[in-house]
């Protein structure tokens, strides 16, 4: 059984920064690959960033502002978000593409203008 717990969301002004964390646990589970998604009410969940080995990938809307990384020793994946915009407001989810896939509970990010 894999468990993913996100943290680090909150309210920030436009131009500010937040760092999201996703702590993973589970027997034999490795945080590679992993991804971050986000969702706003009424819209589909959107892939924001992913990391596989040393390769990272980003949605065009966040390129140059967001950075995904991981700490294998802590079994934790991070999403560093800079130059935040009101349109980044969403619930952010951590995702592990193993078996049927595992999702965290989500963390709310609100960016005020």
PAVO-501113 format. One record per residue (C-alpha): residue in one letter; y, z, x. Coordinates in nm, 2 decimals. Each point is the difference from the previous one (the first is absolute). Layout:
REM PAVO-501113
<node><resn>a</resn><py>Y</py><pz>Z</pz><px>X</px></node>
...
REM end
This chain:
REM PAVO-501113
<node><resn>x</resn><py>0.00</py><pz>0.00</pz><px>0.00</px></node>
<node><resn>x</resn><py>0.34</py><pz>-0.10</pz><px>0.14</px></node>
<node><resn>x</resn><py>0.32</py><pz>0.19</pz><px>-0.09</px></node>
<node><resn>x</resn><py>0.35</py><pz>-0.13</pz><px>0.07</px></node>
<node><resn>x</resn><py>0.30</py><pz>0.23</pz><px>-0.04</px></node>
<node><resn>x</resn><py>0.35</py><pz>-0.15</pz><px>0.03</px></node>
<node><resn>x</resn><py>0.31</py><pz>0.20</pz><px>0.08</px></node>
<node><resn>x</resn><py>0.36</py><pz>-0.05</pz><px>0.11</px></node>
<node><resn>x</resn><py>0.15</py><pz>-0.17</pz><px>-0.30</px></node>
<node><resn>x</resn><py>0.33</py><pz>0.12</pz><px>-0.15</px></node>
<node><resn>x</resn><py>0.36</py><pz>-0.10</pz><px>-0.09</px></node>
<node><resn>x</resn><py>0.21</py><pz>-0.17</pz><px>0.26</px></node>
<node><resn>x</resn><py>0.33</py><pz>-0.19</pz><px>0.01</px></node>
<node><resn>x</resn><py>0.00</py><pz>-0.37</pz><px>0.07</px></node>
<node><resn>x</resn><py>-0.01</py><pz>-0.06</pz><px>0.37</px></node>
<node><resn>x</resn><py>-0.20</py><pz>0.31</pz><px>0.06</px></node>
<node><resn>x</resn><py>-0.35</py><pz>0.06</pz><px>0.13</px></node>
<node><resn>x</resn><py>-0.32</py><pz>0.15</pz><px>-0.10</px></node>
<node><resn>x</resn><py>-0.34</py><pz>0.04</pz><px>0.16</px></node>
<node><resn>x</resn><py>-0.31</py><pz>0.00</pz><px>-0.22</px></node>
<node><resn>x</resn><py>-0.33</py><pz>0.15</pz><px>0.11</px></node>
<node><resn>x</resn><py>-0.35</py><pz>-0.07</pz><px>-0.12</px></node>
<node><resn>x</resn><py>-0.25</py><pz>0.26</pz><px>0.11</px></node>
<node><resn>x</resn><py>-0.36</py><pz>-0.13</pz><px>-0.03</px></node>
<node><resn>x</resn><py>-0.32</py><pz>0.20</pz><px>-0.02</px></node>
<node><resn>x</resn><py>-0.37</py><pz>-0.09</pz><px>-0.05</px></node>
<node><resn>x</resn><py>-0.32</py><pz>0.00</pz><px>0.19</px></node>
<node><resn>x</resn><py>-0.01</py><pz>-0.29</pz><px>0.25</px></node>
<node><resn>x</resn><py>0.33</py><pz>-0.14</pz><px>-0.13</px></node>
<node><resn>x</resn><py>0.22</py><pz>-0.18</pz><px>0.24</px></node>
<node><resn>x</resn><py>0.37</py><pz>-0.09</pz><px>-0.08</px></node>
<node><resn>x</resn><py>-0.05</py><pz>-0.36</pz><px>0.10</px></node>
<node><resn>x</resn><py>0.10</py><pz>-0.21</pz><px>-0.18</px></node>
<node><resn>x</resn><py>0.25</py><pz>0.16</pz><px>-0.24</px></node>
<node><resn>x</resn><py>0.29</py><pz>-0.11</pz><px>-0.21</px></node>
<node><resn>x</resn><py>0.30</py><pz>0.12</pz><px>-0.20</px></node>
<node><resn>x</resn><py>0.08</py><pz>-0.13</pz><px>-0.34</px></node>
<node><resn>x</resn><py>0.28</py><pz>0.08</pz><px>-0.25</px></node>
<node><resn>x</resn><py>0.05</py><pz>-0.03</pz><px>-0.37</px></node>
<node><resn>x</resn><py>0.29</py><pz>0.02</pz><px>-0.24</px></node>
<node><resn>x</resn><py>-0.06</py><pz>0.05</pz><px>-0.37</px></node>
<node><resn>x</resn><py>-0.09</py><pz>-0.32</pz><px>-0.18</px></node>
<node><resn>x</resn><py>-0.08</py><pz>-0.19</pz><px>0.31</px></node>
<node><resn>x</resn><py>-0.32</py><pz>-0.07</pz><px>0.20</px></node>
<node><resn>x</resn><py>-0.08</py><pz>0.21</pz><px>0.31</px></node>
<node><resn>x</resn><py>0.15</py><pz>-0.18</pz><px>0.31</px></node>
<node><resn>x</resn><py>-0.14</py><pz>0.00</pz><px>0.35</px></node>
<node><resn>x</resn><py>0.27</py><pz>0.13</pz><px>0.23</px></node>
<node><resn>x</resn><py>-0.18</py><pz>0.03</pz><px>0.34</px></node>
<node><resn>x</resn><py>-0.34</py><pz>0.00</pz><px>0.16</px></node>
<node><resn>x</resn><py>-0.16</py><pz>0.09</pz><px>0.33</px></node>
<node><resn>x</resn><py>-0.32</py><pz>-0.13</pz><px>0.15</px></node>
<node><resn>x</resn><py>-0.08</py><pz>0.09</pz><px>0.35</px></node>
<node><resn>x</resn><py>0.33</py><pz>-0.07</pz><px>0.19</px></node>
<node><resn>x</resn><py>0.12</py><pz>-0.25</pz><px>-0.25</px></node>
<node><resn>x</resn><py>0.26</py><pz>0.08</pz><px>-0.27</px></node>
<node><resn>x</resn><py>0.12</py><pz>-0.21</pz><px>-0.29</px></node>
<node><resn>x</resn><py>0.29</py><pz>0.05</pz><px>-0.23</px></node>
<node><resn>x</resn><py>0.14</py><pz>-0.13</pz><px>-0.33</px></node>
<node><resn>x</resn><py>0.30</py><pz>-0.22</pz><px>0.06</px></node>
<node><resn>x</resn><py>0.22</py><pz>0.24</pz><px>-0.19</px></node>
<node><resn>x</resn><py>-0.06</py><pz>0.28</pz><px>0.25</px></node>
<node><resn>x</resn><py>-0.04</py><pz>-0.19</pz><px>0.33</px></node>
<node><resn>x</resn><py>0.23</py><pz>0.15</pz><px>0.27</px></node>
<node><resn>x</resn><py>0.06</py><pz>0.32</pz><px>-0.20</px></node>
<node><resn>x</resn><py>-0.35</py><pz>0.15</pz><px>-0.05</px></node>
<node><resn>x</resn><py>-0.26</py><pz>0.09</pz><px>0.26</px></node>
<node><resn>x</resn><py>-0.36</py><pz>0.09</pz><px>-0.06</px></node>
<node><resn>x</resn><py>-0.19</py><pz>0.20</pz><px>0.26</px></node>
<node><resn>x</resn><py>-0.29</py><pz>0.24</pz><px>0.03</px></node>
<node><resn>x</resn><py>-0.11</py><pz>0.30</pz><px>0.19</px></node>
<node><resn>x</resn><py>-0.38</py><pz>-0.01</pz><px>0.04</px></node>
<node><resn>x</resn><py>-0.01</py><pz>0.36</pz><px>0.13</px></node>
<node><resn>x</resn><py>0.16</py><pz>0.12</pz><px>-0.32</px></node>
<node><resn>x</resn><py>-0.17</py><pz>-0.26</pz><px>-0.22</px></node>
<node><resn>x</resn><py>0.34</py><pz>-0.07</pz><px>-0.14</px></node>
<node><resn>x</resn><py>0.19</py><pz>-0.33</pz><px>-0.08</px></node>
<node><resn>x</resn><py>0.38</py><pz>-0.01</pz><px>-0.01</px></node>
<node><resn>x</resn><py>0.26</py><pz>-0.22</pz><px>-0.16</px></node>
<node><resn>x</resn><py>0.34</py><pz>0.03</pz><px>0.17</px></node>
<node><resn>x</resn><py>0.26</py><pz>-0.14</pz><px>-0.23</px></node>
<node><resn>x</resn><py>0.36</py><pz>-0.07</pz><px>0.12</px></node>
<node><resn>x</resn><py>0.30</py><pz>-0.16</pz><px>-0.15</px></node>
<node><resn>x</resn><py>-0.13</py><pz>0.08</pz><px>-0.34</px></node>
<node><resn>x</resn><py>0.13</py><pz>-0.19</pz><px>-0.30</px></node>
<node><resn>x</resn><py>0.01</py><pz>0.09</pz><px>-0.37</px></node>
<node><resn>x</resn><py>-0.26</py><pz>-0.27</pz><px>-0.06</px></node>
<node><resn>x</resn><py>-0.24</py><pz>0.20</pz><px>0.23</px></node>
<node><resn>x</resn><py>-0.02</py><pz>0.26</pz><px>-0.28</px></node>
<node><resn>x</resn><py>-0.37</py><pz>0.03</pz><px>-0.11</px></node>
<node><resn>x</resn><py>-0.31</py><pz>0.21</pz><px>0.02</px></node>
<node><resn>x</resn><py>-0.16</py><pz>-0.07</pz><px>0.33</px></node>
<node><resn>x</resn><py>-0.38</py><pz>0.01</pz><px>0.04</px></node>
<node><resn>x</resn><py>-0.23</py><pz>0.02</pz><px>0.29</px></node>
<node><resn>x</resn><py>-0.31</py><pz>-0.23</pz><px>-0.02</px></node>
<node><resn>x</resn><py>-0.32</py><pz>0.00</pz><px>0.19</px></node>
<node><resn>x</resn><py>-0.20</py><pz>-0.33</pz><px>-0.04</px></node>
<node><resn>x</resn><py>-0.35</py><pz>0.15</pz><px>0.03</px></node>
<node><resn>x</resn><py>-0.27</py><pz>-0.07</pz><px>-0.26</px></node>
<node><resn>x</resn><py>0.18</py><pz>-0.02</pz><px>-0.34</px></node>
<node><resn>x</resn><py>0.32</py><pz>0.12</pz><px>0.16</px></node>
<node><resn>x</resn><py>0.17</py><pz>0.34</pz><px>0.00</px></node>
<node><resn>x</resn><py>0.35</py><pz>0.09</pz><px>-0.11</px></node>
<node><resn>x</resn><py>0.22</py><pz>0.30</pz><px>0.06</px></node>
<node><resn>x</resn><py>0.18</py><pz>0.17</pz><px>-0.29</px></node>
<node><resn>x</resn><py>0.33</py><pz>-0.16</pz><px>0.10</px></node>
<node><resn>x</resn><py>0.34</py><pz>0.13</pz><px>0.11</px></node>
<node><resn>x</resn><py>0.33</py><pz>-0.08</pz><px>-0.17</px></node>
<node><resn>x</resn><py>0.28</py><pz>-0.15</pz><px>0.20</px></node>
<node><resn>x</resn><py>0.34</py><pz>-0.03</pz><px>-0.16</px></node>
<node><resn>x</resn><py>0.29</py><pz>-0.17</pz><px>0.17</px></node>
<node><resn>x</resn><py>0.34</py><pz>0.05</pz><px>-0.15</px></node>
<node><resn>x</resn><py>0.29</py><pz>-0.24</pz><px>0.04</px></node>
REM end
